Amino acid sequence: MSQSIGLVSILVRDYDEAIAFYVGVLGFTLIEDTPIPKQGKRWVVVGPKGNSGAQILLAKASSDQQIALIGNQTGGRVFLFLYTADFERDYAEYQSRGVKFVRGKVQEPYGTVAVFLDLYGNQCPDGHSKCSTYGQSNCSTPVTVN
């Protein structure tokens, strides 16, 4: 049986502000933005440029319970691991775009990593990995995969 993860959803306060961050600040591609009038929603999907793997579904919170979880969907743990072919380039680019890093660049046994926050406070690592497999967690600086 062949399976893969296609989408990971993240609760957002507003579709357009989330698109502005993920596309405008992080440089992701807006893959789909389709209104779903019967549900009063939009199907908004973004992903890193050149990505052929999992993508992010930006899901607007629609209840008080969901609103309370915006920015803390993983209980303070890292939400996504973002890999890159050029850590130094992307780290510098994110810094120049005002991305808030909560943990600066460090060398770990699995690669170089830094942790940044998305616009709601979810942690994301960006880094360069020595591994040939991908990990998932909150956001971090791009990881370079050899």
N, C-alpha and C positions, 0 to 999 in steps of 0.2 A: 504494500500500500504506500503510495507516494502522497505526502501531505506537506503543506507549508503554511506559515502564518501570512495572511494577506493584509490584514488591517489590525492596528491597535488603536482603540478609541481613547480620546482624552477629552474630559469635560472642559468646556470653555464658557466664558461669560457672554461672549459676543462673537459671532462668526467673523465679522470684518476685522475686529481688532486682532483676533487670532491669526487670520490670514496675513495681516500686516506684519505680525511678528515672524511667523514661520517662513513666509515668502520674502518679505521686505528686509528683515533683519538677518535671518539665518540663511537666506538664499535658496530655500527649498522651491520646488516646482508646485504650482497649483494644478493638480491632476484632474480634479472634478469639483464642480460647484453647481449642483442641480437642486432646484426647489422641489419640495415635496408638499404641495399645497394641502392635501388631505390631512396631513399631520402637523402642519404649521412649522415644518422643519426644512433644513437644507442638508443635502448629502455633500459634505465638503471633505475632500481628500487631498493631502499634501504629502510630499516625500522629498528626500534629498535628490539633487540633480544627478542624473545618471543611475539612479537606484533601480534595481530590478527585484528587490526583495520587499519586505513588509513596508507598508505605508501607514500614515496616521490619519484616522478619521477624526475630524474636529466636531465634537458632539456638544451642541449647546445645552447647558443644564436646564432642565424643565421642571424641577421640583425643589422645594426648600432643602431636602436631603442632598440632592445633587449639587446645588449651589454651595452648600457647606463643604463639599469635598473638592471644589475647584482649588488647584494648587497643592493638594495633599492627597492625591489619589492613591499613593503608594505608602502612606504613613511615614513620610520623611525619607524613604529610601530613594535611590536613583530610579528614574522612570524609564529612560531609554539609553542605549549605548549608540553613539553616532561614530562611525568609522570614517576615516579619510585616508587618501593616498598621500596627503601632504599636511601633517599636523602643524608645522610651524606657520605655514601660509594661512590655514584656517583659524588657528589660534589668534594670530595677529589681526586677521580680518574681523573676527568676532569682537575682539577688544576695540577695534576702531569703530565698530558699529554700536558700541555701548552695551554689549552683552555683559551681564553681571556674573563674574566668576566667584564662586564661594570657596573653591579650592584651586589654587594655582597649579601650574604645570609640574608634574612629578613623574619620575621614572619608577614604574612598578615592575615586578617580575614578568607580567604579561604585556607590558608596553608603556608608552608615555600617555598620561591622562591628565585632564583638568576637568573640573566640574562647574557647570554654569546653571543658572536658573532660567526657566522660560518666563514668559510675561506674567504668569500666575504664581511662580515660586516653585514649580516642580523642578527637581534637580535632574540635570542631564550631563553625562560625561562625554567628553570629546577626546579622542586619543588615537594613538598609534599602537597597534597590537602586534606582538610577535607570534600570535596564534594564527592558525589557519581556520579557526571556527569563530563564529560571531556570538557574542554574549548580549544580553538585554538587561537594561536597568534604566534608571532615570537618565536624564540628558547629561552628556559630558562633552568635552571638547572632542573633536574628531579623532578617531583612532585609525592609524594607518595599518592596513592589513597587508602582509607580505605575500 
